[in-house]
């Protein structure tokens, strides 16, 4: 470090730690070759095998089960929650180990989560559909079911399950765990919460972690239909709105590669919606989709979903669903 042009009094006022900072940052000559050699050896060994968290020496399963419920601020029965994480494949694997060492009647004292998975799957489907019926009252039943099915696919539930931290607590024979195992575990956790607490807590759990997938999403993407105009005609006939009539109301760039048609749809001489396309047929389809969004209450500028709904707010739809099943 050069101090040319700096007065001696100013140099004396500088702390010694700054004067000799360069010396403290010097790296010994052996560090570089050592790091390169370690990297070479690591690459030569190949990728490290992924091991379950339970293989570590500091693993405490009961503590992990307890911490899982506390992280979610939920009150679980410890035995029921452990059952929710125990899959049949793990029990079969442990029983086979005991048979291999000569134990004729293996006894593990564990229950698998198959019943909890069935219960949780039913609860999730009911709660999601009730939430959608409450927030999208104009949407037909087919649309409600399509959105609900899209939200409860295995990959969707597996993503929620993974981010809740279930991956390292799952007891299963296969590792790493599959998407189906993660999804089934989430269903079992919902069933365990229903048994341990009450229906209110189970509904709020599904609302907060499953229904919130709709935040800032276009719900129309979940329901795909091939012929929007035909669907619009059927809906208008059912609701007695009149026959939909497509009309060309605009054309830009005629006889060019960038031609754009605009088509409006009218019912009983009342404008319902419009759409654009590179040709008339495409514009009609887009206009029909726009009309359906307006009629179903799923327009792109609709107000956000209310994720503060309580069980009492959707109870009517839950009772109707239960009545149909009975």
N, C-alpha and C positions, 0 to 999 in steps of 0.2 A: 504494500500500500504506500503510495507516494504522498508526501505532505509538502511538496514544493509550493511556495507561495502562501503558505499558511503560517501565521505568526506562532512563535513558541508558546505564548500564553494560551492561544486557542488549542494547541496540541495538548498542553498539560490539562486542559479542562475536559478532554475526551476520555471516557472510561477506558481502562486497559482491555476490557472484554471486547470493545469494538476495534481497538488498535490491532489486536492479534486475532481477529475473527477469521481471517483467511487461513491461518495456521490450524485452527480448530476444525475447519471443513476439509482439510486434506484427507484423502483416502489412501490407505496403504496399498502397495503394489500387488499384494497377494489377494486382495478382495475380489478384483475383477476375474482373474482366472479361476478362483474358487467357485464363484457364482456360476460361471459358464460350465464348469465341470458338474456341479450339482444339477443344473438344468439338463445337461446332456444325459446324466444318469436317470433323471426322472422321465425324460422322453423315451429312453431305452426300455424302461420298465413297462411302458404302455399306460393307458388310462387306468385310474384307480377304480376298483370295484365299489359300487354304491352299496353300502351296508345300512341296515335299518338302525334307527336311533336306539332301539332297545339293546343293540349289541355293545353299546358303550358301558364302561364300568360304573358310571355315575347315574345309570338309569334307575328311576323309581316310578313304577307304573301307577301305584296308588296316588302318588303326588301329582302325576300328569293328569290323571282322571279328575282329581280335585281341582287342579288349576284350570282345566278346560271349562268347567262350570262357572268358576269365578271370573274368568275372562269374559264370559258372555253375560255375567250378572244374572244367572239363572240358578234355581234351586233344583238339583237333580238328586234322585235317590242313587247312592253310589253303586249299589248292586245292579240297578236297572241300566244306569249309564254304561257300566262295564259290559253288560250284556249287549248294548247297542254297538259296541266296538268289536265284539267277538263274532267272527264269521264261522260258518260251519267247516270250512276248509281247515282252519286252525285247530279246531277240536279233533277232526279226523286225523290230522298230522300228529298231534300229541298222543292220541290213542294208539296210533301205529307205532310210535316210539316205545310206548309201554309194552305193547305186544312183542316187539323185537327183543326186549330184555327179559321176557318170560312172564310178564304179568297177564294172566288169562282174562281177567275182567277189569279193564282200565276204568278208573274213576277219577275224573278231573274236577268235578264240582262246578262246571261251567255250563252256561246256557248260550246257545247261538242266537243270533238276532233276526232270524227269519220272520217271526211273528211281528217284531217291532218294525221291520222293513215294510211289511204289508200294511200295518196300521199307519205308518208315516206316509206311505205313498198315497193312501186314501185321503188322509188329512190334507196333504199338500195340494192335491187336485181339487178338493172341495174348497179350501181357503182361497186358492188362486182364482177359481171360477167365481166365487162369491165376491171377491175383490173387484174383478173385472165387470161383473154384472152391476155392481154398485157405482163404479166410476164411468162405465160406458153403457148407460141404460138403453141407448138406441141401437146398439150393435146386435145383429141377429145371433141366435144360438150357435150357428156354424162358425161365425167369426170368433165368438167367445172361446169355443172349444179349440179352434185353430191356434189362437194366441196362447191359451193355457197349455196346450201340448208343446208349443214351441218353447215356452218358458221352463218346462219340466223335463226336457230331454236330458239324457244321461250326461252329456257333455256340459250342459248348463249347471246342473246340480253338482257335478263333480268339481267344477270351477269354484262354486260357492263353498263346497266342503273342504277343498284344499286350502282356501284362504282363511277358513276358520281354524285350521291347524289340526285336522283329523288325520292327516297322512301318517304321522309318526306314532299315533296311538292305536291305529287299526291292528287288530290281531287276525292275521290271515296267513295262509300257507305260501302264497306267492308274493314276491317282492322284486321290483317296485310294484306298488298297488296299481290296479287298472282304474280307468274312469268309472267302470261299472261298480267296482268296490267302493270308490269314493262316493258315488251317487247313492248307493244302497246305505252307506254309513250315515249320510245326511238324513235320509228317510228314517232310519232307525233312531237317530237323535231326536227328531221331531216326535216320533212315537214315545220315546223315553220321557221327553218333556211333558207330553200330554198325560202320561201316567204319573209322573213325579209331582207335577204342579197342577195345572188345570187347563181347560180349553182356551182361556183368555191368553195365557202365556204362550201356548202353542201357536195360536193365530198370530200374535205379535211377532213371534220368531219367523214365521213364514212370510209375513208382511215385510219385515225389515231386511231379510236376507234373500228372498226369492222374488217377491213382487217389485222390489226396488230395481230389478234389472230393466224395468220399463222406463227408468228415468232418462229423459232426453233421447228416447228412442221413438221411431216411427212404427206404431203398432200395425200399420197397414202392411208392413213387410212380412208379418207372420202369417197373413191370410192371402194365399195366392189363388187367383181364379183366372181361367183361360179366356173367358168371354165376358168382360165387364158389362158390355151393353146388354147382353141377354140377362144377366143378373139384375141389372137396373130395371129392365122391363118387368121381370118377375116381381121385384120389390114394389115398383110403382103400381102394378096390378093388385098386389095384395093390400097395399095401403090406400088404394083408390085415388092415386095422385094423377092419373091420366097417362096417356101413351107418351113416352119420351120421344122427342123429335129433334134429331141433329140438324143443325144449320151451319153453313159456312159463314163466318162473320169476319174473316180476315185472311189476307194472303200477302206474303212478303217475298220478294225475290223470285217472281214467276219466271219459268223457263231458265232457271239457273241451278247450279249444284247446291246452292244454299237456300232453296225454296222452303218456306215455312208456312204451313196452313194452320189457321185457328178455327176451331169448331165449337159452337155453343149448343147446349141441349136445353130444350124448353119442355115443360109439362103444363098443359092447359094454358099455353101462351105465357107462362111464367119462367123466367130464366133460372136455371138450377146450377149449372156449372159449365166450365169450358176447358179446352185442352189444346196443346200444340203438337205438331208432328211434321215430318218431312213429306208425308203424303196424307191424303184425306182419311184413309182407314186408320192410320196411326193416331191422327188427331181425334178421331171419333172415340177410339179406345181410351185415350188419355182424358178426354172430356167425360166419358162415362165413369172413369175412376174418380175424377174430381167430384162428380155428382154423388157417387156412393160415399165418399168421405164426408161430404156436406150432410147427407141424409143420416149417416151412421154416427155422426158426432166425432169422427176421427180425423178431422181436418188438420193440416200441418201446423196451423197457428192456434190449436186448441190450448186451453189452460193446462198447466202441469197436473200430474196425478196427485191426489191427496194421500200421502203415505202416513197420515196421522189417523186413519180410520181405526175405530175400535171394533171389537167383536159385536157389540150391540148394533153397530151401523150396518153390518152385513148379515145379521142373524136371520132376517126375513128370507134371504136367498138360500141360506143354509137349511132352513126348515123346508123350503120348497123342494130342494134337492133330496132331502131325507124322505119327504113324502112321496116323491116319484120312485125312489128306490124301493120303498115299502109297497 
